[in-house]
Amino acid sequence: MGISRSASTCIAYLMRKQRISFVQAAVQDYDKYDDVHQKFWAALRVVADAELEEAAK
């Protein structure tokens, strides 16, 4: 059950620390890609959008 959460956490970490896009982070974590629950994907998109808005300032 924690696999989906772990993959989401890894993707969020990559996005934040390496300053890469949602898609780039998901590709780097490709081995867990299919295990991410849809609700976690939605939350990651919110994080990605917030990062883009912050970068645009």
PLY file of the C-alpha trace (Angstrom):
ply
format ascii 1.0
element vertex 57
property float x
property float y
property float z
element edge 56
property int vertex1
property int vertex2
end_header
0.00 0.00 0.00
2.90 2.39 0.62
4.35 1.83 -2.85
2.14 4.46 -4.45
2.96 6.98 -1.75
6.68 6.22 -2.01
6.72 6.76 -5.76
4.83 10.03 -5.34
7.28 11.20 -2.69
10.24 10.37 -4.93
8.72 12.28 -7.84
7.95 15.30 -5.66
11.51 15.23 -4.28
13.01 15.14 -7.75
10.82 18.02 -8.90
11.75 20.18 -5.92
15.44 19.40 -5.42
16.53 18.97 -9.03
14.15 21.64 -10.31
12.85 19.40 -13.07
9.40 19.11 -14.54
6.71 16.69 -13.46
7.22 14.61 -16.60
11.01 14.51 -16.23
10.70 13.40 -12.61
8.15 10.72 -13.48
10.44 9.39 -16.21
13.39 9.25 -13.80
11.22 7.25 -11.43
9.82 5.12 -14.27
10.09 1.79 -12.49
7.41 2.92 -10.01
5.41 4.98 -12.52
2.49 2.56 -12.79
2.16 2.22 -9.03
1.19 5.83 -8.37
-2.46 6.21 -7.42
-4.49 8.74 -9.43
-5.08 10.92 -6.37
-1.32 11.18 -5.83
-0.87 12.09 -9.52
-3.38 14.89 -9.03
-1.51 16.15 -5.97
1.78 16.03 -7.87
0.26 18.10 -10.66
-0.73 20.73 -8.09
2.85 20.80 -6.81
4.17 21.05 -10.37
1.82 23.93 -11.18
2.84 25.76 -8.01
6.51 25.32 -8.92
5.85 26.77 -12.38
4.04 29.76 -10.92
6.87 30.38 -8.46
9.48 30.15 -11.22
7.53 32.64 -13.35
7.72 35.33 -10.64
0 1
1 2
2 3
3 4
4 5
5 6
6 7
7 8
8 9
9 10
10 11
11 12
12 13
13 14
14 15
15 16
16 17
17 18
18 19
19 20
20 21
21 22
22 23
23 24
24 25
25 26
26 27
27 28
28 29
29 30
30 31
31 32
32 33
33 34
34 35
35 36
36 37
37 38
38 39
39 40
40 41
41 42
42 43
43 44
44 45
45 46
46 47
47 48
48 49
49 50
50 51
51 52
52 53
53 54
54 55
55 56
